[in-house]
């Protein structure tokens, strides 16, 4: 008697972030989502945009599961069976800086933007007070909040550490990416730390952004690089910056796209508002 074959469930329709989803399928959903958001933004910026074309894009986004599907695939990538999330890099850097054994009795205040899990920093509870937040919370302990809509005055100088891990690259508008970095600087306490994590191609293979250009941009905003980690052929790049004084360079060159490299490149860019 032939065996009954179970019907396969599409990865975009699963309700749970199961590690049975392959890294390839996860990346496929995430890449497609980025492409659709870019097309959606381009059409919305054109007054004579084809309403039917825009509707098709929005229907495909809904079919993929919207933001919830992206979060689910990203959460799968943060599973322990996949090597864990980028918080491991930040935690180790903080330990190397001696912040775990500092004399102050008050915990470091960490704002984790784009948190997909509520307990990424559970091993550091004795010295880090974490506030996880995301656009769409997947857990009662994750604050549902758009970072770009946070009250700047209320949060000015409030945080010791802000984590923007795989967040800036998900913001569709290059100027909103720059505004996000500006807000982070404002919200950090003096000498506060910014953790930035991006897919490596955003800087290694972009037409408008290189490692040197990003470094210059961050200096203009008032950030000094403390740590950097990436490897040739890798998928991710990580930085740790300390809040400092701006180098007072003119900002105009950072408000428009400047071609840094020719050839077959992606169009990722970060522009100042």
CORPEVEN-V62329 format. One record per residue. N is the residue number from 1. RES is the residue in three letters. PHI is phi in radians with two decimals (NA if undefined). BURIAL is + if it has 9 or more other C-alpha atoms within 8 Angstrom, else -. D_LAST is the distance of its C-alpha to the last C-alpha in Angstrom with 2 decimals. Layout:
# CORPEVEN-V62329
n=(N | N)
res=(RES | RES)
phi=(PHI | PHI)
burial=(BURIAL | BURIAL)
d_last=(D_LAST | D_LAST)
This chain:
# CORPEVEN-V62329
n=(1 | 2 | 3 | 4 | 5 | 6 | 7 | 8 | 9 | 10 | 11 | 12 | 13 | 14 | 15 | 16 | 17 | 18 | 19 | 20 | 21 | 22 | 23 | 24 | 25 | 26 | 27 | 28 | 29 | 30 | 31 | 32 | 33 | 34 | 35 | 36 | 37 | 38 | 39 | 40 | 41 | 42 | 43 | 44 | 45 | 46 | 47 | 48 | 49 | 50 | 51 | 52 | 53 | 54 | 55 | 56 | 57 | 58 | 59 | 60 | 61 | 62 | 63 | 64 | 65 | 66 | 67 | 68 | 69 | 70 | 71 | 72 | 73 | 74 | 75 | 76 | 77 | 78 | 79 | 80 | 81 | 82 | 83 | 84 | 85 | 86 | 87 | 88 | 89 | 90 | 91 | 92 | 93 | 94 | 95 | 96 | 97 | 98 | 99 | 100 | 101 | 102 | 103 | 104 | 105 | 106 | 107 | 108 | 109 | 110 | 111 | 112 | 113 | 114 | 115 | 116 | 117 | 118 | 119 | 120 | 121 | 122 | 123 | 124 | 125 | 126 | 127 | 128 | 129 | 130 | 131 | 132 | 133 | 134 | 135 | 136 | 137 | 138 | 139 | 140 | 141 | 142 | 143 | 144 | 145 | 146 | 147 | 148 | 149 | 150 | 151 | 152 | 153 | 154 | 155 | 156 | 157 | 158 | 159 | 160 | 161 | 162 | 163 | 164 | 165 | 166 | 167 | 168 | 169 | 170 | 171 | 172 | 173 | 174 | 175 | 176 | 177 | 178 | 179 | 180 | 181 | 182 | 183 | 184 | 185 | 186 | 187 | 188 | 189 | 190 | 191 | 192 | 193 | 194 | 195 | 196 | 197 | 198 | 199 | 200 | 201 | 202 | 203 | 204 | 205 | 206 | 207 | 208 | 209 | 210 | 211 | 212 | 213 | 214 | 215 | 216 | 217 | 218 | 219 | 220 | 221 | 222 | 223 | 224 | 225 | 226 | 227 | 228 | 229 | 230 | 231 | 232 | 233 | 234 | 235 | 236 | 237 | 238 | 239 | 240 | 241 | 242 | 243 | 244 | 245 | 246 | 247 | 248 | 249 | 250 | 251 | 252 | 253 | 254 | 255 | 256 | 257 | 258 | 259 | 260 | 261 | 262 | 263 | 264 | 265 | 266 | 267 | 268 | 269 | 270 | 271 | 272 | 273)
res=(UNK | UNK | UNK | UNK | UNK | UNK | UNK | UNK | UNK | UNK | UNK | UNK | UNK | UNK | UNK | UNK | UNK | UNK | UNK | UNK | UNK | UNK | UNK | UNK | UNK | UNK | UNK | UNK | UNK | UNK | UNK | UNK | UNK | UNK | UNK | UNK | UNK | UNK | UNK | UNK | UNK | UNK | UNK | UNK | UNK | UNK | UNK | UNK | UNK | UNK | UNK | UNK | UNK | UNK | UNK | UNK | UNK | UNK | UNK | UNK | UNK | UNK | UNK | UNK | UNK | UNK | UNK | UNK | UNK | UNK | UNK | UNK | UNK | UNK | UNK | UNK | UNK | UNK | UNK | UNK | UNK | UNK | UNK | UNK | UNK | UNK | UNK | UNK | UNK | UNK | UNK | UNK | UNK | UNK | UNK | UNK | UNK | UNK | UNK | UNK | UNK | UNK | UNK | UNK | UNK | UNK | UNK | UNK | UNK | UNK | UNK | UNK | UNK | UNK | UNK | UNK | UNK | UNK | UNK | UNK | UNK | UNK | UNK | UNK | UNK | UNK | UNK | UNK | UNK | UNK | UNK | UNK | UNK | UNK | UNK | UNK | UNK | UNK | UNK | UNK | UNK | UNK | UNK | UNK | UNK | UNK | UNK | UNK | UNK | UNK | UNK | UNK | UNK | UNK | UNK | UNK | UNK | UNK | UNK | UNK | UNK | UNK | UNK | UNK | UNK | UNK | UNK | UNK | UNK | UNK | UNK | UNK | UNK | UNK | UNK | UNK | UNK | UNK | UNK | UNK | UNK | UNK | UNK | UNK | UNK | UNK | UNK | UNK | UNK | UNK | UNK | UNK | UNK | UNK | UNK | UNK | UNK | UNK | UNK | UNK | UNK | UNK | UNK | UNK | UNK | UNK | UNK | UNK | UNK | UNK | UNK | UNK | UNK | UNK | UNK | UNK | UNK | UNK | UNK | UNK | UNK | UNK | UNK | UNK | UNK | UNK | UNK | UNK | UNK | UNK | UNK | UNK | UNK | UNK | UNK | UNK | UNK | UNK | UNK | UNK | UNK | UNK | UNK | UNK | UNK | UNK | UNK | UNK | UNK | UNK | UNK | UNK | UNK | UNK | UNK | UNK | UNK | UNK | UNK | UNK | UNK | UNK | UNK | UNK | UNK | UNK | UNK | UNK | UNK | UNK | UNK | UNK | UNK)
phi=(NA | -1.13 | -1.27 | -1.38 | -1.55 | -1.32 | -1.24 | -1.31 | -1.75 | -0.99 | -1.12 | -1.37 | -1.92 | -1.28 | -1.59 | -2.05 | -1.39 | -1.56 | -1.26 | -1.28 | -1.23 | -1.39 | -1.00 | -1.13 | -1.13 | -1.10 | -1.12 | -1.10 | -1.07 | -1.11 | -1.10 | -1.12 | -1.08 | -1.08 | -1.10 | -1.15 | -1.10 | -1.12 | -1.10 | -1.08 | -1.12 | -1.10 | -1.18 | -1.19 | -1.49 | -1.84 | -0.97 | -1.66 | -1.04 | -1.27 | -1.09 | -1.18 | -1.12 | -1.13 | -1.10 | -1.11 | -1.11 | -1.13 | -1.20 | -1.20 | -1.05 | -1.11 | -1.13 | -1.27 | 1.88 | 1.11 | -1.05 | -1.07 | -1.18 | -1.05 | -1.08 | -1.12 | -1.15 | -1.16 | -1.12 | -1.05 | -1.16 | -1.62 | -1.11 | -1.12 | -1.34 | -1.97 | 1.70 | 1.40 | -1.60 | -1.23 | -1.04 | -1.08 | -1.15 | -1.10 | -1.01 | -1.13 | -1.10 | -1.12 | -1.14 | -1.08 | -1.43 | 1.41 | -1.34 | -1.25 | -1.89 | -1.15 | -1.33 | -1.05 | -1.47 | -1.39 | -1.20 | -1.25 | -1.65 | -1.99 | -1.79 | -1.74 | -1.46 | 1.33 | -1.25 | -1.70 | -2.28 | -1.44 | -2.15 | -1.03 | -2.00 | -1.10 | -1.28 | -2.00 | -1.04 | -1.30 | -2.37 | -2.25 | -1.79 | -1.71 | -2.01 | -1.43 | -2.55 | -2.77 | -1.02 | -2.29 | -1.18 | -1.88 | -2.74 | -1.00 | -1.51 | -1.76 | -1.19 | -1.54 | -2.82 | -1.48 | -0.99 | -1.20 | -1.83 | -1.19 | -1.26 | -1.13 | -1.12 | -1.16 | -1.83 | -1.06 | 1.15 | -1.49 | -1.87 | -1.42 | -2.45 | -2.19 | -1.86 | -2.06 | -1.73 | 0.92 | -2.01 | -1.03 | -1.21 | -1.52 | -1.32 | -1.15 | -1.63 | -0.99 | -1.30 | -1.19 | -1.10 | -1.15 | -1.13 | -1.08 | -1.18 | -1.11 | -1.11 | -1.05 | -1.09 | -1.14 | -1.43 | -1.37 | -1.23 | -0.91 | 1.15 | -1.15 | -2.02 | -1.97 | -1.77 | -2.13 | -2.27 | -2.34 | -1.04 | -0.95 | -1.04 | -1.07 | -2.02 | -1.44 | -2.35 | -1.61 | -1.28 | -2.01 | -2.45 | -2.17 | -1.05 | -1.17 | -1.17 | -1.09 | -1.05 | -1.12 | -1.06 | -1.15 | -1.11 | -1.10 | -1.29 | 1.80 | -2.13 | -1.92 | -1.20 | -1.87 | -2.49 | -2.57 | -2.53 | -2.94 | -2.45 | -1.03 | 1.46 | -1.40 | -1.88 | -2.23 | -2.34 | -2.23 | -2.38 | -2.20 | -2.05 | -1.90 | -1.14 | -2.56 | -1.52 | -1.15 | -1.46 | 1.07 | -1.34 | -1.03 | -1.59 | -0.98 | -1.19 | -1.73 | -1.81 | -2.45 | -1.30 | -2.11 | -1.19 | -1.70 | -2.52 | -1.70 | 1.72 | -1.39 | -2.23 | -1.53 | -1.85 | -1.11 | -2.60 | -2.20 | -2.09 | -1.36 | -1.24)
burial=(- | - | - | - | - | - | - | - | - | - | - | - | + | - | - | - | + | - | - | - | + | - | - | - | + | + | + | - | + | + | - | - | + | + | - | + | + | + | + | + | + | - | + | + | - | - | - | - | + | - | - | - | - | + | - | - | + | + | - | - | + | - | - | + | + | + | - | - | + | + | + | + | + | + | + | + | + | + | + | - | - | - | - | + | + | + | - | - | - | + | - | - | + | + | + | - | - | - | - | - | - | - | - | - | - | - | + | + | + | + | + | + | + | + | + | + | + | + | - | - | + | - | - | - | + | - | + | + | + | + | + | + | + | + | + | - | + | - | - | - | - | + | + | + | + | - | + | - | - | - | - | + | - | - | + | + | + | + | + | + | + | + | + | + | + | + | + | + | + | - | + | + | - | + | + | + | + | + | + | + | + | + | + | + | + | + | + | + | + | - | + | + | + | + | + | + | + | + | + | + | + | + | + | + | + | + | + | + | + | + | - | - | - | + | + | - | + | + | + | + | + | + | + | + | + | - | - | + | - | + | - | - | - | - | - | + | + | + | + | + | + | + | + | + | - | + | - | - | - | - | - | - | - | + | + | - | - | - | - | - | - | - | - | - | + | + | - | + | + | + | + | + | -)
d_last=(67.17 | 63.67 | 60.83 | 58.47 | 54.98 | 52.14 | 49.47 | 46.18 | 43.19 | 39.89 | 37.36 | 34.75 | 37.15 | 38.25 | 37.78 | 37.92 | 35.97 | 39.09 | 39.25 | 41.48 | 38.44 | 38.02 | 34.95 | 35.01 | 34.95 | 32.12 | 29.95 | 30.93 | 29.73 | 26.37 | 25.81 | 26.94 | 24.66 | 21.58 | 22.93 | 23.55 | 20.12 | 18.62 | 21.25 | 20.73 | 17.03 | 18.05 | 20.90 | 19.09 | 16.74 | 20.00 | 21.93 | 25.22 | 24.63 | 27.91 | 28.39 | 31.01 | 28.84 | 26.12 | 28.97 | 30.35 | 27.15 | 26.94 | 30.64 | 30.32 | 27.57 | 30.02 | 32.87 | 31.20 | 30.91 | 27.24 | 25.14 | 28.48 | 29.72 | 26.70 | 27.15 | 30.86 | 30.61 | 28.20 | 30.59 | 33.46 | 31.78 | 31.65 | 35.39 | 37.73 | 39.56 | 36.46 | 35.89 | 33.81 | 30.10 | 27.67 | 28.48 | 31.55 | 29.57 | 27.74 | 31.04 | 32.88 | 30.39 | 30.63 | 34.41 | 34.54 | 32.73 | 35.51 | 33.42 | 35.94 | 38.71 | 37.00 | 39.17 | 36.89 | 38.21 | 34.94 | 33.17 | 29.71 | 27.20 | 25.29 | 22.63 | 23.00 | 20.18 | 21.46 | 25.05 | 27.60 | 30.56 | 31.29 | 33.28 | 31.46 | 32.10 | 35.55 | 37.21 | 35.21 | 35.96 | 38.01 | 35.14 | 31.85 | 30.97 | 28.67 | 26.63 | 25.95 | 23.56 | 22.43 | 21.28 | 24.95 | 27.42 | 30.43 | 32.36 | 33.17 | 32.02 | 28.45 | 26.18 | 24.65 | 21.10 | 17.57 | 15.65 | 12.44 | 14.86 | 16.58 | 17.34 | 15.37 | 18.15 | 20.86 | 19.66 | 18.63 | 20.68 | 22.63 | 22.54 | 24.31 | 22.95 | 20.14 | 20.78 | 18.24 | 20.93 | 20.38 | 17.52 | 14.29 | 16.15 | 17.16 | 13.76 | 13.94 | 10.40 | 8.83 | 5.18 | 7.16 | 8.84 | 6.34 | 5.91 | 9.64 | 10.31 | 8.89 | 11.09 | 13.84 | 14.05 | 14.42 | 16.96 | 19.02 | 22.10 | 22.86 | 23.64 | 22.37 | 21.91 | 19.25 | 20.87 | 18.92 | 20.87 | 20.06 | 22.52 | 23.71 | 23.16 | 19.35 | 19.77 | 23.37 | 23.36 | 19.91 | 19.59 | 16.12 | 16.33 | 19.27 | 20.39 | 20.06 | 16.54 | 15.47 | 17.57 | 16.02 | 12.41 | 13.86 | 15.83 | 13.03 | 11.57 | 15.19 | 16.90 | 20.34 | 21.80 | 25.00 | 26.01 | 25.36 | 27.44 | 27.85 | 30.74 | 31.42 | 32.10 | 30.56 | 28.17 | 25.81 | 23.99 | 23.49 | 21.96 | 22.50 | 20.38 | 21.35 | 19.17 | 19.83 | 18.75 | 15.97 | 17.66 | 16.07 | 15.33 | 13.36 | 9.66 | 9.92 | 11.55 | 8.86 | 6.52 | 9.56 | 12.22 | 15.17 | 18.42 | 19.77 | 22.85 | 25.06 | 27.29 | 27.15 | 23.77 | 21.32 | 17.86 | 15.86 | 12.52 | 9.58 | 6.42 | 3.81 | 0.00)
